[in-house]
């Protein structure tokens, strides 16, 4: 097998209903010189066996056992195993457009950004129905551009109402990560992707945003979700305190704002705890002295009320079992991604065959 140009990093724990589709989408990339590093972190539902079947069929797939020490630890295991100069993240319940690697690598050849992410097509399957929408919408997200450290930080504030770029699944320049000794912070149970990108940008890295919806982000009732705890927020605060302060005054001020934002999130947890204990006076004292915590609490209560009356967003509702087979789902997602149209290649070719590489100046 030729040396891979890109490593697709997948980590999984008990995602058997979706992992076959995820792996198939990775294997069907137009860029054929790739590897799939699949780290199973102690699954008990057959996830590892499904991945091993793919490895038996395709030597580009490697299945490794995870350390079972948390998400950051298993992501670090995938980083260590990557052999290509570029590595991108694919969650084991999501899917990739066949040109995902191609689009990212084409932009990397032109701009050499150290971190990059494409727009995402959010999708939800309920029976035979497929609902989709782009993650980033609006004129400002219609063209490729660089993302500064200040913008990335500002958009990642808890409860700020901004579109958080931390949801984008990153491509990393592995030489840059290794040169700066950048890995996932194993203190973090949540926000580990955002933290790694922040530290890459603070180390002088550049980040690119690409408007093509080549990452297909699945919404489903079993999506991994974490109730944010005080320990989670304290870990994020500790990580923020450890950031190397930049010379740019703007970035330094946004970092200070991030710390204040995390403190307000902690205050919000205090409010929720007080309300559950019917300590209304204590909750009132907190929200009166912290406007940001007050806004988070109002948003949280509003969401809970909408959920109670059955008006929560579709992605939060339980979905019926999917009646779409993998091939049909893949075709529909490709058609709705509009990738070739965005690349100026005309309609009708959005769903290429594996190996149909259109990366300029590159042989297969």
C-alpha positions as CSV (number, residue, x, y, z in Angstrom):
1,X,0.0,0.0,0.0
2,X,1.3,3.5,-0.9
3,X,2.0,6.0,1.9
4,X,-1.2,7.7,2.8
5,X,-1.8,11.4,2.0
6,X,-4.4,11.8,4.8
7,X,-5.4,9.9,7.9
8,X,-9.1,9.7,8.8
9,X,-9.2,9.4,12.6
10,X,-12.2,7.6,14.1
11,X,-12.8,6.8,17.7
12,X,-15.9,4.8,18.8
13,X,-17.7,3.4,21.8
14,X,-21.0,1.5,21.2
15,X,-22.0,3.1,17.8
16,X,-22.9,-0.2,16.1
17,X,-26.1,1.2,14.4
18,X,-24.1,3.8,12.5
19,X,-20.5,2.8,12.2
20,X,-20.8,0.8,9.1
21,X,-22.1,3.8,7.2
22,X,-19.4,6.0,8.6
23,X,-16.6,3.6,7.7
24,X,-18.0,3.0,4.2
25,X,-18.1,6.8,3.6
26,X,-14.5,7.0,4.6
27,X,-13.4,4.2,2.3
28,X,-15.3,5.7,-0.6
29,X,-13.3,8.9,-0.8
30,X,-12.1,10.2,-4.1
31,X,-8.7,10.4,-2.5
32,X,-7.6,6.8,-2.5
33,X,-4.2,7.3,-0.8
34,X,-5.6,7.4,2.7
35,X,-5.7,5.4,5.9
36,X,-8.6,5.0,8.4
37,X,-7.4,4.8,11.9
38,X,-10.2,3.3,13.9
39,X,-9.8,3.2,17.7
40,X,-12.5,1.2,19.6
41,X,-12.7,2.2,23.2
42,X,-14.2,-0.8,24.8
43,X,-17.5,-1.2,22.8
44,X,-19.8,-4.0,23.9
45,X,-22.4,-3.8,21.1
46,X,-20.4,-5.2,18.1
47,X,-18.8,-1.9,17.0
48,X,-15.3,-3.3,17.0
49,X,-16.4,-6.4,15.0
50,X,-18.0,-4.2,12.3
51,X,-14.8,-2.2,12.1
52,X,-12.7,-5.3,11.9
53,X,-14.8,-6.5,8.9
54,X,-14.0,-3.3,7.1
55,X,-10.3,-3.9,8.0
56,X,-10.5,-7.4,6.6
57,X,-11.9,-6.0,3.3
58,X,-9.6,-3.0,3.0
59,X,-6.0,-2.8,4.1
60,X,-6.2,0.9,4.5
61,X,-8.4,0.4,7.6
62,X,-6.6,-0.3,10.9
63,X,-8.5,-1.2,14.1
64,X,-6.8,-0.4,17.4
65,X,-7.9,-0.9,21.0
66,X,-8.4,2.3,23.0
67,X,-7.1,3.0,26.5
68,X,-10.6,3.4,28.0
69,X,-9.5,6.5,29.9
70,X,-11.9,9.0,28.4
71,X,-12.6,10.7,25.0
72,X,-9.4,12.8,25.0
73,X,-7.2,9.8,25.7
74,X,-8.7,7.7,22.9
75,X,-8.4,10.7,20.5
76,X,-4.8,11.0,21.4
77,X,-4.4,7.3,20.6
78,X,-5.7,8.0,17.1
79,X,-3.3,11.0,16.7
80,X,-0.3,8.9,17.7
81,X,-1.2,6.2,15.2
82,X,-1.7,8.6,12.2
83,X,0.9,8.0,9.5
84,X,-0.1,10.7,7.0
85,X,1.0,14.4,6.9
86,X,-2.7,15.4,7.3
87,X,-5.3,14.0,9.6
88,X,-9.0,14.7,9.9
89,X,-11.7,13.7,12.4
90,X,-14.7,11.6,11.5
91,X,-17.1,10.8,14.4
92,X,-18.3,7.2,14.2
93,X,-22.0,8.1,13.8
94,X,-21.5,10.7,11.0
95,X,-20.7,10.4,7.3
96,X,-18.4,12.0,4.7
97,X,-19.2,13.3,1.2
98,X,-17.0,11.3,-1.2
99,X,-15.0,14.6,-1.9
100,X,-14.5,15.6,1.7
101,X,-10.8,14.7,1.7
102,X,-10.4,16.2,-1.8
103,X,-11.9,19.5,-0.9
104,X,-9.8,19.9,2.2
105,X,-6.6,18.8,0.6
106,X,-7.1,21.0,-2.4
107,X,-7.4,24.1,-0.1
108,X,-4.4,22.9,2.0
109,X,-2.2,22.8,-1.1
110,X,-3.1,26.4,-1.9
111,X,-3.0,27.9,1.6
112,X,-1.1,25.5,3.8
113,X,-3.4,26.3,6.8
114,X,-2.6,24.3,9.9
115,X,-6.3,23.6,10.8
116,X,-9.2,23.5,8.4
117,X,-12.9,22.6,8.6
118,X,-15.7,22.4,6.0
119,X,-19.3,23.4,6.5
120,X,-21.5,20.5,7.6
121,X,-24.8,19.2,6.3
122,X,-26.8,18.3,9.4
123,X,-29.2,15.4,8.7
124,X,-31.8,13.4,10.6
125,X,-33.5,10.2,9.3
126,X,-36.9,9.2,10.6
127,X,-38.4,6.2,8.8
128,X,-38.0,6.9,5.1
129,X,-37.8,10.7,5.6
130,X,-34.6,12.6,5.5
131,X,-34.3,16.1,6.9
132,X,-31.2,18.2,6.1
133,X,-29.9,21.7,6.6
134,X,-26.5,23.4,6.4
135,X,-24.9,24.0,9.7
136,X,-23.5,27.5,8.9
137,X,-26.0,29.5,7.0
138,X,-26.0,33.1,5.7
139,X,-23.9,35.2,3.4
140,X,-20.8,35.3,5.7
141,X,-20.5,31.5,5.4
142,X,-20.8,31.3,1.6
143,X,-17.1,31.7,0.8
144,X,-13.9,30.2,2.0
145,X,-11.9,32.4,4.5
146,X,-9.4,32.3,7.3
147,X,-10.7,32.2,10.8
148,X,-8.7,34.2,13.4
149,X,-8.0,33.1,16.9
150,X,-10.1,35.9,18.2
151,X,-13.1,35.0,16.1
152,X,-12.8,31.3,17.0
153,X,-12.7,32.1,20.7
154,X,-15.6,34.6,20.5
155,X,-17.8,32.2,18.7
156,X,-17.2,29.5,21.3
157,X,-18.6,31.3,24.3
158,X,-21.1,29.4,26.3
159,X,-24.7,30.6,25.7
160,X,-23.6,33.5,23.5
161,X,-25.9,32.6,20.6
162,X,-23.1,32.7,18.1
163,X,-22.5,29.9,15.6
164,X,-19.8,27.9,17.4
165,X,-17.0,26.9,15.0
166,X,-16.0,24.3,17.6
167,X,-18.6,22.0,16.0
168,X,-16.6,21.8,12.8
169,X,-14.6,18.6,12.5
170,X,-11.0,19.6,11.9
171,X,-8.3,18.7,9.5
172,X,-4.8,19.0,11.2
173,X,-1.4,19.5,9.7
174,X,0.3,16.8,11.7
175,X,3.8,18.3,11.4
176,X,2.6,21.5,13.0
177,X,0.9,19.6,15.9
178,X,4.0,17.6,16.6
179,X,6.3,20.5,16.3
180,X,4.4,22.3,19.0
181,X,3.7,19.2,21.1
182,X,-0.1,19.6,20.7
183,X,-2.4,16.8,21.7
184,X,-5.8,16.6,23.3
185,X,-5.9,17.7,27.0
186,X,-6.9,14.6,28.9
187,X,-8.3,16.6,31.8
188,X,-11.2,17.5,29.5
189,X,-14.4,15.5,29.3
190,X,-16.1,18.0,27.0
191,X,-14.7,20.7,24.6
192,X,-11.5,18.7,23.8
193,X,-11.7,19.5,20.1
194,X,-12.2,23.2,20.7
195,X,-9.4,23.3,23.2
196,X,-6.9,21.7,20.7
197,X,-7.8,24.1,17.9
198,X,-7.5,27.1,20.3
199,X,-4.0,26.0,21.3
200,X,-3.0,25.5,17.7
201,X,-4.1,29.0,16.8
202,X,-2.4,30.5,19.9
203,X,0.8,28.7,18.7
204,X,0.7,30.6,15.5
205,X,-1.4,28.3,13.4
206,X,-3.8,29.4,10.7
207,X,-7.3,28.1,10.3
208,X,-9.4,27.9,7.1
209,X,-13.2,27.6,6.8
210,X,-14.6,26.0,3.6
211,X,-18.3,26.4,2.7
212,X,-18.8,23.0,1.0
213,X,-21.0,20.8,3.1
214,X,-18.8,17.7,2.8
215,X,-19.1,16.6,6.4
216,X,-22.5,15.0,7.1
217,X,-23.4,15.4,10.8
218,X,-26.1,13.0,12.0
219,X,-28.8,14.1,14.5
220,X,-30.4,11.2,16.3
221,X,-31.9,10.4,19.6
222,X,-28.9,8.4,20.7
223,X,-26.4,11.2,20.0
224,X,-23.7,11.4,22.6
225,X,-24.6,14.2,25.0
226,X,-23.1,15.2,28.3
227,X,-24.7,17.0,31.2
228,X,-22.1,19.7,31.9
229,X,-20.9,19.5,35.4
230,X,-19.0,21.8,37.7
231,X,-16.0,19.6,37.2
232,X,-16.2,19.9,33.4
233,X,-16.3,23.7,33.7
234,X,-13.5,23.8,36.2
235,X,-11.3,21.7,33.9
236,X,-12.1,24.1,31.0
237,X,-11.1,27.0,33.2
238,X,-7.8,25.3,34.2
239,X,-7.1,24.7,30.5
240,X,-7.8,28.3,29.7
241,X,-5.5,29.4,32.5
242,X,-2.7,27.3,30.9
243,X,-3.0,28.9,27.5
244,X,0.1,30.7,26.2
245,X,-0.9,34.3,26.3
246,X,-0.5,35.9,22.8
247,X,1.1,39.3,22.1
248,X,-2.0,40.5,20.3
249,X,-4.1,42.6,22.6
250,X,-7.4,41.6,20.9
251,X,-6.8,37.9,21.4
252,X,-5.8,38.4,25.0
253,X,-9.0,40.3,25.7
254,X,-11.1,37.6,24.2
255,X,-9.3,35.0,26.3
256,X,-10.1,37.0,29.4
257,X,-13.7,37.1,28.2
258,X,-13.7,33.3,27.7
259,X,-12.6,32.9,31.3
260,X,-15.4,35.3,32.5
261,X,-17.8,33.3,30.3
262,X,-16.9,30.0,31.9
263,X,-17.2,31.6,35.4
264,X,-20.8,32.7,34.4
265,X,-21.5,29.1,33.2
266,X,-20.5,27.9,36.7
267,X,-22.8,30.5,38.2
268,X,-25.6,29.2,36.0
269,X,-25.1,25.7,37.4
270,X,-25.4,27.3,40.9
271,X,-28.7,28.8,39.9
272,X,-30.1,25.6,38.5
273,X,-29.0,23.8,41.7
274,X,-30.7,26.4,43.8
275,X,-33.9,26.2,41.8
276,X,-34.0,22.4,42.2
277,X,-33.6,22.8,45.9
278,X,-36.3,25.5,45.9
279,X,-33.8,28.0,47.2
280,X,-35.4,30.8,45.1
281,X,-33.7,33.6,47.1
282,X,-30.3,32.0,46.5
283,X,-31.0,31.7,42.7
284,X,-32.1,35.3,42.6
285,X,-28.9,36.5,44.3
286,X,-26.8,34.8,41.7
287,X,-28.7,36.0,38.6
288,X,-28.8,39.5,39.9
289,X,-25.0,39.8,40.2
290,X,-24.2,37.9,36.9
291,X,-26.2,39.0,33.8
292,X,-24.6,36.3,31.6
293,X,-25.6,33.6,34.1
294,X,-29.1,35.1,34.1
295,X,-29.3,34.9,30.3
296,X,-28.1,31.2,30.3
297,X,-30.7,30.4,32.9
298,X,-33.5,32.0,30.9
299,X,-32.4,30.1,27.8
300,X,-32.2,26.8,29.8
301,X,-35.7,27.3,31.3
302,X,-37.1,28.2,27.9
303,X,-35.7,25.1,26.3
304,X,-37.1,22.9,29.1
305,X,-40.5,24.4,28.7
306,X,-40.5,23.9,24.9
307,X,-39.5,20.3,25.4
308,X,-42.3,19.8,27.9
309,X,-44.9,21.1,25.5
310,X,-43.5,19.1,22.6
311,X,-42.0,22.0,20.6
312,X,-38.3,21.1,21.0
313,X,-36.2,21.1,17.8
314,X,-36.5,18.1,15.6
315,X,-33.0,17.0,16.4
316,X,-34.0,16.5,20.0
317,X,-37.0,14.3,19.3
318,X,-36.8,10.6,19.2
319,X,-36.5,9.3,15.6
320,X,-38.2,6.3,14.1
321,X,-36.0,3.5,12.9
322,X,-34.3,4.4,9.6
323,X,-35.8,2.8,6.6
324,X,-33.2,4.2,4.2
325,X,-30.4,1.9,3.2
326,X,-26.8,3.1,3.2
327,X,-26.6,3.6,-0.6
328,X,-29.9,5.6,-0.7
329,X,-28.9,7.8,2.2
330,X,-25.5,8.4,0.7
331,X,-26.9,9.4,-2.6
332,X,-29.5,11.8,-1.1
333,X,-26.9,13.4,1.1
334,X,-24.5,13.9,-1.8
335,X,-27.3,15.5,-3.9
336,X,-28.2,17.9,-1.1
337,X,-24.6,18.8,-0.4
338,X,-24.2,20.7,-3.7
339,X,-20.5,20.3,-3.6
340,X,-19.7,20.2,-7.3
341,X,-21.9,23.2,-7.9
342,X,-19.9,25.1,-5.2
343,X,-16.7,24.0,-7.0
344,X,-17.9,25.3,-10.3
345,X,-18.2,21.8,-11.9
346,X,-21.8,21.9,-12.9
347,X,-24.7,19.8,-11.7
348,X,-25.1,16.1,-11.9
349,X,-21.7,15.0,-10.6
350,X,-22.1,15.4,-6.9
351,X,-21.8,11.7,-6.2
352,X,-18.5,10.5,-7.6
353,X,-17.2,7.0,-7.6
354,X,-14.3,6.0,-5.3
355,X,-11.0,7.1,-6.9
356,X,-12.6,9.8,-9.1
357,X,-10.0,12.2,-8.0
358,X,-10.1,15.8,-9.2
359,X,-7.3,17.2,-7.0
360,X,-5.3,19.5,-9.1
361,X,-1.7,18.6,-9.7
362,X,-1.9,15.2,-7.9
363,X,-1.7,11.7,-9.3
364,X,-3.6,8.8,-7.7
